[in-house]
Every structure is written in structure tokens, then in C-alpha cells.
Amino acid sequence: MTVPSPELLDCEYWRAGRCRSCTFIETPYERQLRQKARDVRGALREVVPAGVWVPPRASRPAHFRNKAKLVAGGRPGAVRLGILDGNRRGVDLRDCPLHEPGLRDTIHAVAGVVDDLRLLPYDVPQRRGELKYVLLTHSPDGETMLRLVLRTRHHLEKITDRLDIILRRVPSARVVSVNLHPEHKAVLEGAEEIVLTEQSTLPMRVNDVTLHLGVRSFFQTNTDVAASLYRTARRWVADLDEDAGPVGSVADLYCGVGGFAHHLTAPGRPVTGVEISEEAVAAARLTGTTPPPHFRAGDATAYLRDTPAPDLVVVNPPRRGITGLAGDLERSDVRHVLYSSCNPDSLAADLAAMPSLRPVRGRVFDMFPQTGHSEVLVLLSRP
């Protein structure tokens, strides 16, 4: 038997050939981090000068994931929670070493509940069955959001009637919901969500801010590194106050549940968060920071065109980037832009479209160890 190197993540699923999701797992972590930093800087070399980069932010190599997106396979009473193999059959990964310890324990508890309820896992090749996915989010305070993605309402009454049993068997569960996903599509969820618990949001403590996540809210997969991302943004804006004059107003576009907005609020600095999802805006308003940011549901591009230019704009868009908004920022009177991106290629295109906003700081955050993905934060200012 081969003894794994202490510099490498030891994963029984990888060794057995059951999972190949962690594409960097055979690379020592320090080398992974250096490679990611080189790759990001290489992708952005035409638009971000080498001298603006600060050292990358490392992560724990294991036990960092606050989310589990688990395909349901197997049969009633013997569920498998994990991924699909090459034949579209379920592979159980409930002991994945990427998950936070509390999340791992919750996965085991949920698997036991699913077995006891005799829920019928969805068979992808046959296109029949009921339970498609188990989606879990785990907070730093040990609470969990549990979402069961079902094809139809067939098991809904059973789950509702036995909610007290679920909560007893999964004591970390603060929010429990059922998502209905009737179509045979390779997406995680459908349009209809039924929240079964009295509580509908999961408190997520990040630094000195407690965010609230709705059932469809986006939040970074790595809480520890996300906290560092927000602290860095706060520190860079504080440095702007000293070096370039006070930042008088902030617009956090694509704000989600308000992670950046709540970290950047300060006396005398009005902060507005704009997000297309009304559910996310409602969740953002639950967080109690002083002074509170103002949140509104709407289109980020329309907001920038229809309101006076703020001093600082924060953008944290999907992988496709900000596209047309980059041209609007270039033509605006916005003094500074703080851009958080998970895709260096779209970030490079967007920065090229804003040549008068010069990168002054940049940092890579390793949000996704054991893979080639990372988060990048770049601060731009007009000369």
C-alpha cells in the first residue's frame, strides 16, 4: 500500500478512482498556490502591471468547503450522496475531505434521514425517481441550511409530516426546504421552492458581520477565505481614504446578500447595494450594520446610468463578467472600482474596456484548493 505524502491531500475516493474532481490533488499545496498566482497574473499581464500584485491568500488545503451539492443515487434505504459516474450512476462521497467537519457530520445525518424516509433517488438514465439532489450550506456557528431537490411533489407530504423528525435527527438544521425540479436537465434546482421551517435564512457570520443567506442566495464556498476577501476590500478602501481623499459614496453592484456593502459601510459614507434578485435584497436588509447600507432590487447597469456617479463602485459579477457595464464605468465619473472576479479571462476583457481606470492593487484568493480555480480582487483608480 502506498503511503500518501504529508504534503498532499489524502483522499480515499481519489485513490480508489471514484472521484476525479480535484484536478490539482497530486500537486503539493504550496506549489498549487504559486501556480494559481502565476496563471492569474499571466492571464492579466496586458491589463494589470506586475508591480501591483500582493502575495496571494492561501486556504486550508482540506476541510474548507461550507457547501455540499450532492447528487442522490442508489435506492430507497441505501442512498448514495455524491456525484455521478461515467454511467450516470451515483457514487457516494459523504466523507469527502474538502467539507468542513460539521458539514461532514450533517451529510451523514441527512443520509440517515433520507434512508429512513425511504425517499426514492432519481435515476438519471431511466429518468424516473424523486430525490435529485441534497444541497447543504454550513455556517461558522454550526448551523445548516438543508434543501432537498425533488422531481415532483410525490414525497413532499411525507417530508412535511416528518419535519420534526428531520430536525431532531439533523440538529444543526436551521432552514429546511424542498425545491421542485421537474425537468430532466443538468441544473441543480427548479423554479419553485417550499420553505418548511419557520426560519427562512441562514445566519452566516463573516468577520464582524452576520450575513443572512436565503435559500437561493449566493455565498462563497470558502468562509475563511471569503472573510479575508472582505477584510482586504475594507482595508484597501480605508487606504484610499488616506491616500486619495475620503471615499464619499459606494455602489455595490451585483451585491447578492451584501457581503461587500456591509463590510464597507462607515459613518458619512452612504453605501447602496443593487441586486436583480429580490430574495437576495430582502436577505441583505436583515444584516444589522451601522450605518445600514441601502439595498434595492434592480439592474446594475440601469442603476449606474440613472444615478449620480458614486466615488467607488464594487462589482462581483458572474463568470461572464460585467460586459457592457465596463464601458459605462469607463465613461462615468466614478473614481475607483473594486472588482472581484472568479474568471481571469472575463476580468481581462472588462479591464481592457476601462483603460482610464488603472489597476493599483491586485490579489489572488485561493477560494478553491485542489483545483485550478481562484478568486481575484483588483482595485482600480483614475490617475
C-alpha positions in Angstrom: 0.0 0.0 0.0 1.3 3.4 -1.0 1.7 5.9 1.9 0.4 9.3 0.8 2.8 12.3 1.1 2.1 14.6 4.0 2.2 17.5 1.5 -0.7 16.1 -0.5 -4.4 15.8 0.3 -5.1 12.2 1.3 -8.4 11.2 -0.3 -9.7 7.6 -0.4 -12.0 8.4 -3.2 -9.2 9.7 -5.4 -7.0 6.7 -4.6 -9.9 4.3 -5.4 -10.6 6.1 -8.7 -14.1 7.0 -7.7 -13.7 10.8 -8.0 -11.5 13.0 -10.2 -13.0 16.4 -9.3 -9.8 17.6 -7.5 -7.6 18.1 -10.5 -4.6 19.5 -8.5 -4.7 16.9 -5.8 -1.4 15.3 -6.8 0.4 18.7 -6.5 1.6 19.9 -3.1 -0.5 22.8 -1.9 2.3 25.4 -1.8 3.0 24.6 -5.4 -0.7 24.8 -6.3 -0.8 28.3 -4.8 2.2 29.5 -6.7 0.9 28.1 -9.9 -2.5 29.8 -9.5 -0.8 33.2 -8.8 1.3 32.7 -12.0 -1.7 31.7 -14.1 -3.8 34.7 -12.9 -1.0 37.2 -13.4 -0.3 35.7 -16.8 -4.0 36.0 -17.9 -4.0 39.6 -16.8 -0.5 40.7 -17.8 -1.7 43.0 -20.6 -4.0 45.0 -18.2 -2.5 44.6 -14.7 1.1 45.7 -14.1 3.2 43.2 -12.3 4.1 45.6 -9.5 0.5 46.0 -8.2 0.2 42.3 -7.0 0.4 41.5 -3.4 1.1 37.9 -2.1 -1.8 35.5 -2.6 -4.2 34.5 0.2 -3.8 30.8 1.0 -6.6 28.5 2.2 -6.7 25.4 4.3 -5.9 22.6 1.8 -8.7 20.5 3.2 -11.9 20.8 5.3 -12.7 24.3 3.9 -15.9 23.8 1.9 -19.1 25.3 3.6 -21.3 23.8 0.9 -22.2 20.3 -0.3 -24.0 19.9 -3.6 -24.7 16.1 -3.6 -26.3 14.0 -6.3 -28.7 11.4 -4.9 -28.2 7.9 -6.2 -28.7 4.3 -5.0 -32.1 3.0 -3.9 -34.6 3.7 -1.1 -33.0 2.7 2.2 -29.5 2.7 0.7 -29.0 6.2 -0.7 -25.7 7.4 -2.2 -24.8 11.1 -1.8 -22.1 12.4 -4.0 -21.6 12.6 -7.8 -22.5 10.6 -10.9 -20.0 8.2 -12.5 -19.5 7.7 -16.3 -22.6 5.7 -16.5 -24.7 8.4 -14.7 -25.0 6.3 -11.6 -24.5 7.6 -8.1 -21.1 7.5 -6.3 -21.2 8.1 -2.6 -18.8 10.8 -1.4 -20.2 11.6 2.0 -16.7 11.6 3.6 -15.1 14.0 1.1 -12.1 15.6 2.9 -12.9 19.0 1.4 -16.0 19.6 3.6 -15.9 21.4 6.9 -16.0 18.9 9.8 -19.5 19.9 10.9 -20.8 19.7 7.3 -19.4 16.2 7.0 -21.4 15.1 10.1 -24.5 16.7 8.8 -24.2 14.8 5.5 -24.1 11.6 7.4 -27.2 12.6 9.4 -29.1 13.7 6.3 -28.3 10.4 4.6 -29.7 8.5 7.5 -32.9 10.6 7.3 -33.3 10.0 3.6 -32.9 6.3 4.1 -35.4 6.2 7.0 -38.0 8.1 4.9 -37.4 5.7 2.0 -37.1 8.6 -0.4 -36.6 7.3 -4.0 -33.4 8.6 -5.6 -33.7 9.9 -9.1 -32.3 7.5 -11.8 -30.8 9.7 -14.5 -30.5 7.1 -17.3 -34.1 5.9 -16.6 -35.4 9.4 -16.0 -37.5 8.3 -13.0 -37.4 8.6 -9.3 -37.9 11.6 -7.0 -34.9 12.9 -4.9 -32.4 14.5 -7.3 -30.0 16.5 -5.0 -29.2 17.3 -1.4 -27.9 20.8 -1.1 -26.3 21.9 2.2 -24.8 25.1 3.5 -22.9 25.2 6.8 -22.3 28.3 8.9 -19.3 29.1 11.2 -21.7 28.7 14.2 -22.6 25.1 13.2 -26.0 25.8 11.7 -27.1 24.3 8.4 -29.4 25.0 5.5 -30.8 21.8 4.1 -32.5 21.8 0.6 -34.0 18.6 -0.9 -34.4 18.9 -4.7 -37.3 16.7 -5.8 -38.7 15.9 -9.2 -42.4 16.1 -8.1 -44.5 16.6 -5.0 -44.7 12.9 -4.5 -42.6 12.9 -1.3 -43.5 16.4 -0.2 -46.3 15.4 2.2 -44.1 12.7 3.8 -41.2 15.2 4.3 -43.6 17.8 5.7 -45.3 15.4 8.1 -41.9 14.3 9.4 -40.2 17.6 9.7 -39.9 17.3 13.4 -38.1 14.0 13.0 -35.7 15.6 10.4 -34.9 18.5 12.8 -34.3 16.0 15.6 -32.0 13.8 13.5 -30.3 16.8 12.0 -30.0 19.2 15.0 -27.8 21.7 13.0 -30.7 22.3 10.5 -32.0 25.9 10.9 -33.6 26.1 7.4 -35.2 23.1 5.6 -36.8 23.5 2.2 -37.9 21.5 -0.8 -37.1 22.6 -4.3 -39.2 21.2 -7.1 -37.2 20.4 -10.3 -39.5 18.5 -12.7 -37.3 18.8 -15.8 -34.6 16.4 -16.9 -31.8 19.0 -17.1 -28.3 19.2 -15.8 -29.0 22.1 -13.4 -29.2 21.9 -9.7 -32.7 23.3 -9.0 -36.1 24.3 -10.3 -38.1 27.4 -10.1 -40.4 26.5 -7.1 -39.0 26.5 -3.5 -41.1 25.5 -0.5 -39.6 26.5 2.9 -40.7 24.1 5.6 -39.2 25.7 8.7 -40.2 28.9 10.5 -36.7 30.3 9.7 -36.1 31.0 6.1 -32.5 32.4 6.2 -29.2 31.0 7.5 -27.1 33.5 9.6 -23.5 33.4 8.2 -21.0 35.1 10.5 -18.2 36.7 8.5 -15.7 38.8 10.4 -17.7 41.3 12.5 -20.8 41.0 10.1 -23.5 38.4 10.3 -25.0 38.0 6.8 -28.2 36.2 6.1 -28.5 33.6 3.3 -31.8 32.9 1.7 -32.4 29.5 0.1 -31.2 30.7 -3.3 -28.6 33.2 -2.1 -25.0 33.1 -3.4 -22.2 32.9 -1.0 -18.6 32.0 -1.5 -17.7 28.3 -0.9 -14.8 29.0 1.5 -15.9 31.1 4.5 -12.4 31.7 5.9 -11.1 33.0 2.5 -14.3 34.9 1.9 -13.7 36.7 5.2 -10.2 37.6 4.1 -11.6 38.9 0.8 -13.9 41.3 2.6 -11.3 42.4 5.1 -8.9 43.2 2.2 -11.6 45.2 0.4 -12.3 47.1 3.7 -8.5 47.8 4.2 -7.9 48.9 0.6 -10.9 51.4 0.8 -9.5 52.7 4.1 -6.2 53.3 2.4 -8.0 55.2 -0.3 -9.5 57.5 2.3 -6.0 58.4 3.5 -4.1 58.5 0.2 -6.7 59.7 -2.4 -9.2 61.6 -0.3 -12.3 60.3 1.5 -14.5 57.8 -0.4 -17.8 59.6 -0.1 -20.2 57.1 -1.6 -20.2 53.4 -2.6 -22.3 51.4 -5.0 -22.1 47.6 -4.6 -23.4 46.2 -7.9 -24.3 42.5 -8.1 -24.4 42.8 -4.3 -26.1 39.5 -3.5 -26.7 39.4 0.2 -24.5 42.4 0.7 -21.1 41.0 1.8 -19.1 43.9 0.3 -21.7 46.5 1.1 -21.9 45.6 4.8 -18.1 45.5 5.1 -17.6 48.9 3.5 -20.3 50.9 5.4 -18.9 53.7 7.6 -20.1 57.0 9.1 -20.5 59.6 6.5 -20.2 57.1 3.6 -23.5 56.2 2.0 -23.5 52.6 0.6 -26.0 51.3 -1.9 -26.3 47.7 -2.9 -28.0 46.7 -6.2 -29.1 43.2 -7.0 -31.5 41.7 -9.5 -32.8 39.1 -7.0 -35.5 40.4 -4.7 -34.9 37.5 -2.3 -31.2 38.4 -2.0 -32.1 42.0 -1.3 -34.5 41.0 1.4 -31.8 38.9 3.0 -29.3 41.7 2.7 -31.6 44.0 4.6 -31.6 41.6 7.6 -28.0 42.2 8.4 -27.5 44.8 11.1 -24.6 47.0 10.4 -24.3 50.7 11.3 -24.9 52.8 9.4 -27.0 50.4 7.4 -26.5 50.3 3.6 -29.4 50.9 1.3 -30.4 48.0 -0.8 -32.6 47.9 -3.9 -33.7 45.3 -6.4 -32.8 46.2 -10.0 -30.4 46.0 -12.9 -26.9 47.1 -12.1 -26.3 48.7 -15.5 -29.5 50.7 -15.3 -28.6 51.9 -11.8 -25.2 53.3 -12.9 -26.8 55.1 -15.9 -29.7 56.6 -13.9 -28.0 57.9 -10.7 -25.1 60.3 -10.0 -21.8 58.6 -10.1 -20.6 57.2 -6.8 -17.0 57.6 -5.7 -16.4 53.8 -5.6 -18.2 51.0 -7.5 -17.8 47.4 -6.3 -18.6 44.7 -8.8 -18.7 40.9 -8.1 -20.3 39.5 -11.2 -21.0 36.0 -12.5 -18.2 34.3 -14.6 -19.2 36.1 -17.7 -18.1 39.4 -16.2 -19.7 42.9 -16.4 -19.7 43.1 -20.2 -21.5 46.4 -21.2 -21.2 47.8 -17.7 -17.4 48.2 -18.3 -18.0 50.8 -21.0 -20.4 52.7 -18.7 -17.8 52.8 -16.0 -15.2 54.0 -18.4 -17.4 56.9 -19.5 -18.6 57.7 -16.0 -17.1 60.0 -13.3 -16.5 57.0 -10.9 -13.1 57.5 -9.2 -12.5 53.9 -8.1 -13.6 50.4 -8.9 -13.2 47.3 -6.8 -13.6 44.3 -9.0 -13.9 40.7 -7.5 -13.8 38.0 -10.2 -13.7 34.2 -10.4 -12.8 34.3 -14.1 -9.5 36.0 -15.1 -10.4 35.8 -18.8 -13.6 37.9 -18.5 -11.8 40.1 -16.0 -9.1 40.8 -18.5 -11.7 41.8 -21.2 -13.5 44.1 -18.8 -10.4 45.8 -17.6 -9.3 46.4 -21.2 -12.6 48.2 -21.7 -11.8 50.6 -18.8 -8.3 51.9 -19.7 -8.7 55.1 -17.8 -9.3 53.2 -14.6 -5.8 52.0 -13.7 -5.1 48.9 -11.5 -3.3 49.9 -8.3 -3.6 46.7 -6.3 -4.4 43.1 -7.0 -4.6 39.9 -5.0 -5.4 36.2 -5.7 -7.5 34.4 -3.1 -7.4 30.6 -3.1 -11.2 30.0 -2.7 -11.0 26.6 -4.3 -7.9 24.5 -3.2 -7.2 21.3 -5.2 -8.5 22.9 -8.4 -7.2 25.5 -10.8 -9.9 28.0 -9.8 -9.4 31.1 -7.7 -10.9 34.5 -6.8 -9.2 37.7 -7.8 -9.6 41.2 -6.3 -8.4 44.2 -8.2 -8.6 47.9 -7.2 -8.8 50.4 -10.0 -8.4 54.2 -9.7 -8.3 57.1 -12.1 -5.0 58.9 -12.2 
